[in-house]
Amino acid sequence: MPNMAANNDQAPSAGEASPADGAAAIAARAGRPGRGGLRPPGWLALAFLLPALLILGALVLYPILYSIGRSLFDASGTRFVGLGNYVDMFTDRATLTAIRNNAIWVAVAPTLVTGLGLIFAVLTERVRWATAFKLLIFMPMAISFLAAGIIFRLVYEQDPQRGVANAILVAVHDTFAESSKYPGARPRDTRLLVRQADGSYATGTALPTGSTVQFGLVGVAPTKLPEEARPAAAPPSAGNGQLAGTVWLDFALGGGGRPGQIDPREKGMPGVKVEAVRDGKVVDTAETGPNGEFRFSGLPDGGYTLRLAASNFAPPYNGLSWLGPMLITPAIISAYVWMWAGFAMVLIAAGLSAIPRDVLEAARVDGATEWQVFRRVTMPLLAPVLVVVFVTLVINVLKIFDLVYIIAPGSVQQDANVLALQMWLVSFGGGNNQGLGSAIAVFLFLLVVPAMLFNIRRFRRESR
């Protein structure tokens, strides 16, 4: 037995090859290019890559190099101007506005989209109908920027009868603050009632107690009067310490009647606020009834100015001017957030699903609250995904064009201008200066490159 064990431990003879020698030989052959190696020859790999390299060079590399060269020439492309286009770019007010708006986009849009995506991703882990919720939030990604721009152009219409945003605002406003009943109404006799600076109408002279007045108004369609309106009646006589009067619509359907006098077919204007003013101060207020009559009682003797408050004639609340110069950029950013929140949600949800559940459970067992688990465990583990989403959105918003071009009306397009739109306007949208347009394109490319390199480095680091 010992002899057999010794024979087994003996090295192979000179004519035999050990397994280690065979593995080394295979590895050596695999490392050598050639007919017997496992690695393909370099020329074969280049042959397969050549079509893709040609397409990449034609569609990416050549346009970049051509734009850089074209940016050094004037509008006609015949005269070399060096860096003159770049100087013009940073001295042109429209381009500076575009740079400012791009800075607002980069500072606001990626942060909002990433934050909402994180909230939605966390919520989908807490609700039973997570699939339907994800589908609802991600659905806007299926809509093109052109279609989304048209949708939000209608959403932001000023008229509440057409614009959804203002329809909601008007409904909420009118729930808590009633709109004026007679917008646009005005007195027929401008000698009796004089318009004031605040939009109210007041008598030109002070009236002594015991007086009665009649205020005939026009500018309101008879069909627009409140349902409780009744035929106007002349006010009865006023006693001591009283002032009385009637506010009526001095117009009847079908015409006729005498201006300045109450006719049988004319109706009172209920709900009109009347103020008694003395020495510049409101001492009493009254409101007209269904037949337009009002009355003040218990007034000290003296002269009073009767004033129809400005709130009676104020134009109705019609919401905000979403497409005006002040709100146009936030309005477009809101449309962008609506579209891209689903994209962020899906990527962040994938990152959440990759977090080991035992780590979260261990934190809960140790007594951590849900907020502490989220802030000190989930967020650090999710940070790489959030950074990738954020940087990707930064690259995207730097190139934003479609939404701005479609949503912003022509009158405020310069207020909503961004670099990509300015590049198109300068080159093809009427400016016909492709030298300056190329300079803007190169500048935009230089802004995008650092974000792209940052993402590429992260991808390489994670692949290792």
C-alpha positions, 0 to 999 in steps of 0.5 A: 500500500505505501508503494502504491501511494508513492507511485501515485504521488510520482510526477508524470514521465517526460513524455506526458503533459500535466493538466496544468501544462495544458491549461497554460498552453490554452491560455497562451493560445487564447492570448495570441491573436491568430487562427488558433486563438479564442480572441478575434483578430483586430481587423475583424472587430474593426470591420464590424465596428466600421459601419457604426463608426461611420454613422456616428461620425456622420451624424455626431462628429461631423456636425460638431466640428462643422458647427465649431468651424461655422461659429467662426464666420459671419452670417453669410459664412464667407468672412472670418470673424474669429470669436466675434459671434461669441462676443455678440452672444454674450452681449445680446439681450435675447441670448442673455435672457435665454441663459438666465431662463436655462439657469432657472430650468436647471435649478428648478426642474430636475430638483422638482422632478427628482423629488416628485419621483422619489415621493411617488416611488415610495408611495407605490410601495405603500399602496395596493394599487401600485401598478395602476398608480405607476401607469397613471403617473408614467402615462404622460411619457407616452405623449410627445412634447408637441402634443403636451405643448398643445394640451398645456396651451389649452390648459393655461388659457386665460378664459375660465370657460376654456382654460382648466387651470383658471376654471379651477382657480375661479371655482375656488375663489368664488367659493370663498369670495363672491364675485361682483354682481354687476361688472361693467355697470355704469350710471346713465346720468354721469352728472348725478353720479361721478366716477371715483379713482377707486372705481366707485360712483358717488354723488357730486354733492352732499345730500341732507337727511330726508332726501330721496334719490334714484340711481339709474344704471346701464351696461348690464343686460336685463337677462343678467339680472339676479333671479330675485330682481323685481320691478323697480319702485320709486323710493317712499319719502324719507323721514328725519335722519333717513336717506332713501333711494332706488338703484335700477336698470334704466333699460328694458327689453324691447327699448322704450321708456324715458331715460332717467325715470323708472318705467313699469318694465324696468327692474331694480338691481338687488344686492348693490352696496350703497355707502353713506359718506361724511367727512371722507368716512363711511358712516353707514352702509346699506344694500338694495332689495329685490326692487332696488330700494335702499334706506339709511336710518338713524343718521345725524342731521347733516349732509352725506355723500352717497356712494355705490361701492367699487365692489359692485362693478369690479370685473369678475375674477378670471384667474391668473395670466399663466401665459403672461410674461411673469408666469410663462416660465413656471407654467412651462416648467410645470408642464415638464414636471408633469411629463417627466415625473413618471420617468424619475419614479420608474428609475427610483422605484427600481433602485428601491426594489434593489435595496436589501430588505433585511437592512431596513428590517434591522433598522426597524428592529433597532427602534428606528422610526419610518422617517429615520429609516428613510433618511438614514438608511434608504436615502444613502443607499438610494443616493447613486440612483438619485444622482443619475436621475438628477444629472440625466434631467439636467442634460435634458432641460439644457436642451429643452425646446419643444415645450417652450416653442409650443406653449409660449405665445409669440408676444411672450416668447422672448420672456420664456426664451431658452438657449435651444430656442434662441439657437433656432430663432437666430439660425432659421426663425428669421435671424438668418445668422447661422454663425451666431446660431452655431456659436450658441450651439457650441456654447450649449454643447459645452454646457452639456458635456460636463454632465455627460462625462459625469454620468459616464464616469459613474456608469464605469465606476459602478460596472467595476 
